[in-house]
């Protein structure tokens, strides 16, 4: 159950687009369509932004989009805004019927 | 109305036990699998355990297997996490969340501190 690999930090200017990667194995990311992305602001509970690789939950912004290729999933934030500054985590269902989270990425808005 | 409310977090000595509760409201609790996730101070999210709708299937991270037990009481709309043989590395905020493969409802978390 090793954590999925994410870059430690990603930054961008307001209005730009950024992409966060999430790399796993064929036993998790590559084997299932159950990749999710969460946003977490300091001191707050995580908030679901994307589920099942590329679907938006009710209330989520469509500036956030998800995709997957092989063992790597990606989250793209378009039209970056100051409020997007937060930590982001991917998660994936695994072949052991468990869930595994990514290492987390700190997004900074310059 | 807060859909998920955790309780039971406390300061406990190494080797001790604690039971966390998560009370659900505003949705049909018995229709959803439930999950516990924790976050150590300054660290990332770690999936801990999950349980199906009826409680007869349970899942655990290797780090807690054999020490933690997840359960639910659908008549009380409540999810539990019994934590035994606690270690310093179990110190974290513990969140309950609705769902198994993804969670769109999370509680506010309860703090568990394991220290002598």
Boltz contact constraints between the chains, C-beta under 6 A:
constraints:
  - contact:
      token1: [A, 1]
      token2: [B, 62]
      max_distance: 6.0
  - contact:
      token1: [A, 34]
      token2: [B, 101]
      max_distance: 6.0
  - contact:
      token1: [A, 36]
      token2: [B, 102]
      max_distance: 6.0
  - contact:
      token1: [A, 45]
      token2: [B, 95]
      max_distance: 6.0
  - contact:
      token1: [A, 45]
      token2: [B, 106]
      max_distance: 6.0
  - contact:
      token1: [A, 45]
      token2: [B, 108]
      max_distance: 6.0
  - contact:
      token1: [A, 46]
      token2: [B, 106]
      max_distance: 6.0
  - contact:
      token1: [A, 48]
      token2: [B, 104]
      max_distance: 6.0
  - contact:
      token1: [A, 51]
      token2: [B, 102]
      max_distance: 6.0
  - contact:
      token1: [A, 57]
      token2: [B, 104]
      max_distance: 6.0
  - contact:
      token1: [A, 89]
      token2: [B, 45]
      max_distance: 6.0
  - contact:
      token1: [A, 93]
      token2: [B, 101]
      max_distance: 6.0
  - contact:
      token1: [A, 97]
      token2: [B, 59]
      max_distance: 6.0
  - contact:
      token1: [A, 98]
      token2: [B, 59]
      max_distance: 6.0
  - contact:
      token1: [A, 99]
      token2: [B, 47]
      max_distance: 6.0
  - contact:
      token1: [A, 101]
      token2: [B, 45]
      max_distance: 6.0
  - contact:
      token1: [A, 101]
      token2: [B, 47]
      max_distance: 6.0
  - contact:
      token1: [A, 103]
      token2: [B, 44]
      max_distance: 6.0
  - contact:
      token1: [A, 104]
      token2: [B, 44]
      max_distance: 6.0
